[in-house]
Amino acid sequence: MKRLKLLLAFYLVVGVASSAVAGVKRDVPLLYQTLGTKNTPIAVGLTPRGMAFDGLNMWVANYDSGTVSKIDIYTNNVIATISVTGTPASLTFDGTYVWCVSDSNVYQIDPSQNSVIGSVALSGYAWGSAFDGQYL
């Protein structure tokens, strides 16, 4: 139940995380572990955009840093930062891998290795991604 609440809380702040609010460009907005209880902001890269949850960790695409941050939901610490080329805007978890859309590339990130293990070049720019249970 705690994971579900955290996941819902993160998705409630996605809109806020995708823009610079009150001059804050480095922090994911306050994470609510339970309704009405605030934690301190979690420092990630510049201009956090897309987010994904892999069942244990939150992933944040840092648009202006060219990185993806992995956050342990139990400690609220960034436990890995993965570099990608361009400006990562969207993340999707398919049950095994985290997929990052960045400009005209899609990067395959292995959560257990905290590294990019593959990429696909697109013919144009993409801004979003989704997984339907079979296809990305």
C-alpha positions in Angstrom: 0.0 0.0 0.0 2.9 2.4 0.8 4.3 1.9 -2.7 0.9 2.6 -4.3 0.6 5.9 -2.3 4.1 6.9 -3.3 3.4 6.1 -6.9 0.1 8.1 -6.9 1.8 11.0 -5.1 4.6 11.2 -7.8 2.1 11.1 -10.6 0.1 13.9 -9.0 3.2 16.1 -9.1 4.3 15.2 -12.7 2.7 18.4 -14.1 4.6 20.5 -11.5 7.8 18.5 -12.1 7.8 19.3 -15.8 8.0 23.0 -15.4 10.1 25.4 -13.4 7.9 26.5 -10.5 8.9 29.5 -8.5 12.4 29.3 -9.9 13.1 25.8 -8.7 14.6 23.8 -11.6 16.6 21.1 -9.8 14.2 19.4 -7.4 11.4 17.0 -7.9 8.5 18.7 -5.9 7.7 17.6 -2.4 6.9 13.9 -2.2 3.9 13.0 0.0 4.4 9.7 1.8 0.9 10.0 3.2 -1.6 12.7 2.4 -0.7 15.9 4.3 2.9 14.8 5.2 5.6 16.6 3.3 9.2 15.5 2.8 12.1 17.7 1.6 12.6 18.0 -2.2 14.7 15.3 -3.8 17.6 16.9 -5.8 17.8 15.5 -9.3 19.1 17.0 -12.6 18.0 20.2 -14.3 14.4 20.5 -15.4 12.9 17.2 -14.4 10.3 16.0 -16.9 9.0 12.5 -17.4 8.7 10.0 -14.6 8.3 6.2 -14.4 7.9 3.7 -11.5 9.5 0.2 -11.8 7.9 -1.3 -8.7 10.8 -0.3 -6.4 12.2 3.0 -7.7 11.1 6.2 -9.3 12.9 7.3 -12.4 13.1 10.9 -13.5 14.1 12.3 -16.9 16.3 15.4 -16.4 15.6 17.4 -19.6 18.4 20.0 -19.4 21.0 17.7 -17.8 20.9 14.8 -20.3 20.5 12.4 -17.5 18.0 10.0 -15.9 17.9 9.8 -12.1 16.9 6.6 -10.2 15.3 7.3 -6.8 14.9 4.8 -4.0 11.4 5.3 -2.7 12.2 4.1 0.8 15.1 6.5 1.4 14.2 9.3 -1.1 17.8 9.2 -2.2 19.1 9.3 -5.8 20.9 6.0 -6.1 22.0 6.2 -9.7 22.3 8.8 -12.5 22.5 7.6 -16.1 23.7 9.8 -18.9 21.9 9.8 -22.3 22.4 12.0 -25.3 20.1 15.0 -25.9 17.2 16.1 -23.8 15.4 13.2 -22.1 11.7 14.0 -21.9 9.8 10.7 -21.3 10.3 7.4 -19.4 8.4 4.2 -19.6 8.8 0.9 -17.7 7.9 -2.3 -19.5 8.3 -4.7 -16.6 12.0 -5.4 -17.4 13.6 -2.2 -18.7 13.2 1.5 -18.4 12.9 3.2 -21.8 13.9 6.9 -22.2 12.8 9.1 -25.1 15.4 11.8 -25.8 15.1 13.9 -28.9 15.3 11.4 -31.8 16.5 8.4 -29.8 15.0 5.8 -27.5 17.4 4.4 -24.9 17.0 1.1 -23.2 18.1 1.2 -19.6 18.7 -1.9 -17.5 17.5 -1.0 -13.9 19.8 -3.7 -12.4 22.9 -2.4 -14.1 21.9 1.3 -14.0 23.2 1.7 -17.5 22.1 2.2 -21.1 22.2 -1.2 -22.8 20.7 -0.3 -26.2 19.3 2.5 -28.3 17.1 3.1 -31.3 17.4 6.1 -33.6 14.1 7.6 -34.8 13.5 9.4 -38.0 12.1 12.4 -36.1 11.7 13.8 -32.6 9.6 12.1 -30.0 8.2 13.5 -26.8 6.4 10.6 -25.2 6.2 6.9 -24.8 3.9 4.2 -23.5 3.8 0.4 -23.0 0.7 -1.5 -23.8 1.8 -4.8 -22.3 3.4 -6.0 -25.5 4.8 -3.1 -27.5 6.5 0.1 -26.6 
